Amino acid sequence: MIPIYLSVKKLKEYCNPYQFFKFDKKEIQRRVQAKDFYDINDESRIAYFIVNGFKVPIEIDVGIPILNFYPKWLITDGNHRFAAAIWLKQKYILTNISGQNNYANDLFNINLPI
């Protein structure tokens, strides 16, 4: 895995957690305003990261196209953190990328070593 900052906007083109998981934005807003993070559910986890931030990179697997492996969802860990980054309108998010580097380069317009 190679740590790199990815464009939130570009990653969102492939993985939009608000569309895929149907997170309730009104509930997230309520929890952010109330600082209510104590229930174990998706909206409270996202609200926690919005208010408190995060430093742990999210994990991305782009697959291995030369072996005809294309994951349906690229984020293997960090959907709630990514949802918080989108909410906060961050430009970049720290990721660990695994899979076929030249394919990752094409997807995200980056320069990982091949």
C-alpha positions as CSV (number, residue, x, y, z in Angstrom):
1,M,0.0,0.0,0.0
2,I,1.1,3.5,-0.8
3,P,-0.1,6.5,1.2
4,I,-1.1,9.4,-0.9
5,Y,-3.5,12.3,-0.7
6,L,-6.4,11.9,-3.2
7,S,-8.9,14.4,-4.4
8,V,-12.1,14.0,-2.5
9,K,-14.0,15.2,-5.5
10,K,-12.4,12.6,-7.8
11,L,-12.8,9.7,-5.3
12,K,-16.4,10.7,-4.9
13,E,-17.0,10.1,-8.6
14,Y,-16.3,6.4,-8.0
15,C,-17.5,6.1,-4.4
16,N,-20.2,8.4,-3.0
17,P,-21.1,7.1,0.4
18,Y,-24.2,9.4,0.6
19,Q,-25.7,7.7,-2.5
20,F,-24.5,4.1,-1.9
21,F,-25.2,3.8,1.8
22,K,-28.1,6.3,2.0
23,F,-26.8,8.2,5.0
24,D,-29.4,10.5,6.5
25,K,-28.0,14.0,6.1
26,K,-30.6,15.6,8.4
27,E,-29.7,13.2,11.2
28,I,-26.0,13.8,10.7
29,Q,-26.7,17.6,11.0
30,R,-28.7,17.1,14.2
31,R,-26.0,15.0,15.7
32,V,-23.2,17.5,14.7
33,Q,-25.1,20.4,16.3
34,A,-26.0,18.4,19.5
35,K,-22.6,16.7,19.6
36,D,-24.5,13.4,19.9
37,F,-22.1,10.6,19.1
38,Y,-23.1,8.0,21.6
39,D,-25.4,5.7,19.6
40,I,-23.6,3.2,17.5
41,N,-25.0,4.0,14.0
42,D,-23.7,5.4,10.8
43,E,-24.9,9.0,11.3
44,S,-23.3,9.3,14.8
45,R,-20.0,8.0,13.5
46,I,-19.9,10.5,10.6
47,A,-20.9,13.3,13.0
48,Y,-18.1,12.3,15.3
49,F,-15.5,12.6,12.5
50,I,-17.0,15.9,11.4
51,V,-16.6,17.4,14.8
52,N,-13.4,15.8,16.0
53,G,-11.6,15.2,12.7
54,F,-9.5,12.1,11.9
55,K,-5.9,11.3,11.0
56,V,-6.1,7.7,10.0
57,P,-5.9,7.2,6.2
58,I,-8.8,5.5,4.5
59,E,-8.1,2.3,2.6
60,I,-8.6,2.1,-1.2
61,D,-8.3,-1.0,-3.4
62,V,-8.5,-0.3,-7.1
63,G,-8.3,-4.0,-8.0
64,I,-6.1,-5.7,-10.5
65,P,-7.5,-5.2,-14.0
66,I,-4.8,-7.3,-15.7
67,L,-6.4,-10.2,-13.7
68,N,-9.9,-8.9,-14.5
69,F,-10.5,-8.0,-10.9
70,Y,-12.5,-4.8,-10.5
71,P,-14.0,-4.2,-7.0
72,K,-17.5,-2.9,-6.9
73,W,-16.6,-0.4,-4.1
74,L,-13.1,1.0,-3.9
75,I,-13.1,2.0,-0.2
76,T,-12.3,-1.0,2.0
77,D,-12.0,0.9,5.2
78,G,-13.0,4.5,6.0
79,N,-16.5,5.1,4.5
80,H,-17.5,7.2,7.5
81,R,-14.3,9.2,7.4
82,F,-14.8,9.8,3.7
83,A,-18.4,10.9,4.3
84,A,-17.1,13.4,6.9
85,A,-14.5,14.7,4.4
86,I,-17.2,15.2,1.8
87,W,-19.4,17.0,4.5
88,L,-16.5,19.3,5.4
89,K,-15.7,20.0,1.8
90,Q,-12.1,18.9,2.2
91,K,-10.2,19.0,-1.1
92,Y,-8.0,16.0,-0.2
93,I,-8.0,12.9,2.0
94,L,-5.1,10.8,3.0
95,T,-5.5,7.2,1.6
96,N,-3.6,4.0,1.4
97,I,-3.9,2.6,-2.1
98,S,-3.6,-1.0,-3.0
99,G,-4.1,-2.8,-6.3
100,Q,-2.6,-2.2,-9.7
101,N,-0.7,1.1,-9.5
102,N,-1.0,2.1,-13.2
103,Y,-4.8,1.6,-13.0
104,A,-4.8,3.8,-9.8
105,N,-2.8,6.4,-11.7
106,D,-5.4,6.4,-14.5
107,L,-8.4,6.6,-12.2
108,F,-7.1,9.4,-10.0
109,N,-4.6,11.2,-12.2
110,I,-1.7,10.5,-9.8
111,N,1.8,9.2,-10.2
112,L,2.3,6.0,-8.2
113,P,5.5,4.0,-9.1
114,I,4.8,1.2,-11.5
